[in-house]
Amino acid sequence: MGMSTEELLRATVGALLRATGESQADLARGVGLSQAQVSRKLSGRHSWAVNDLDRLSGHYGIAVVDLVVGPTHALKLLPERRRAAVVGGTQTVITI
């Protein structure tokens, strides 16, 4: 059996963090959560809520449905302007 939707979302968000060069704190500011909440969601100790999906979608510029397909698919759709110059590098985050 494949990964659950929750597992796919955690993998996707982790891949997006690396591709954008964001830290958990950067993502937290961008989606209106605390860094601790983001950490718990990424580790699987807490689940992502539906409203979190909407905020992740807006933050990364990727439709909700594309976030839950998996990291490879989501990374193909990540807008170029959101990508770090070097994977694992850093980027200034603009909160929307």
C-alpha positions in Angstrom: 0.0 0.0 0.0 1.2 3.5 -0.8 1.6 6.5 1.5 -1.4 8.1 3.2 -2.5 11.6 2.2 -1.1 12.9 5.4 2.3 11.2 4.7 2.3 12.6 1.2 1.6 16.1 2.4 4.4 15.9 5.0 6.8 14.7 2.3 5.6 17.5 0.0 6.0 20.3 2.5 9.4 19.0 3.4 10.5 19.0 -0.2 9.1 22.5 -0.7 11.0 23.7 2.3 14.2 22.4 0.8 13.4 23.8 -2.7 12.6 27.2 -1.4 15.3 27.4 1.2 12.8 28.2 3.9 13.1 27.2 7.5 10.2 25.9 9.6 10.1 29.4 11.2 9.8 31.0 7.7 7.0 28.7 6.8 5.3 29.3 10.1 5.3 33.0 9.5 4.0 32.5 6.0 1.0 30.4 7.0 0.2 31.9 10.4 1.3 29.1 12.6 4.1 28.9 15.2 7.3 27.1 14.4 6.5 24.5 17.0 3.1 23.8 15.3 4.9 23.4 11.9 7.4 21.1 13.5 4.7 18.9 15.0 2.8 18.7 11.7 6.0 17.9 9.8 6.9 15.1 12.2 3.5 13.6 12.1 2.7 14.3 15.8 -0.2 16.5 14.6 -2.1 16.5 11.4 -2.5 19.3 8.9 -6.0 20.8 8.9 -8.0 21.7 5.9 -7.4 25.4 6.6 -3.7 24.7 6.7 -3.9 23.3 3.2 -5.5 26.6 2.0 -2.7 28.6 3.6 0.0 26.3 2.2 -1.5 26.6 -1.2 -1.4 30.4 -1.0 2.1 30.4 0.4 3.6 28.2 -2.2 1.4 29.2 -5.1 0.3 25.6 -5.7 -3.3 24.4 -5.8 -4.4 22.3 -2.8 -5.0 19.3 -4.9 -1.5 19.5 -6.3 0.0 19.6 -2.7 -1.5 16.2 -1.8 -0.4 14.4 -5.0 3.1 14.2 -3.7 6.4 16.0 -3.7 7.6 15.3 -7.2 4.3 16.7 -8.7 4.3 19.8 -6.4 7.9 20.6 -7.1 7.2 20.7 -10.8 4.5 23.3 -10.1 6.5 25.5 -7.7 6.8 29.0 -9.3 10.3 29.8 -10.3 10.3 33.0 -8.2 9.8 30.8 -5.1 12.8 28.6 -5.7 16.1 29.1 -3.9 19.1 29.7 -6.1 20.6 26.5 -4.5 18.5 23.7 -3.2 18.8 23.8 0.5 19.9 27.5 0.2 18.0 30.4 1.7 15.4 32.8 0.4 13.8 35.9 1.8 10.2 35.0 2.6 7.5 37.5 1.7 4.3 37.0 3.8 1.1 37.4 1.8 
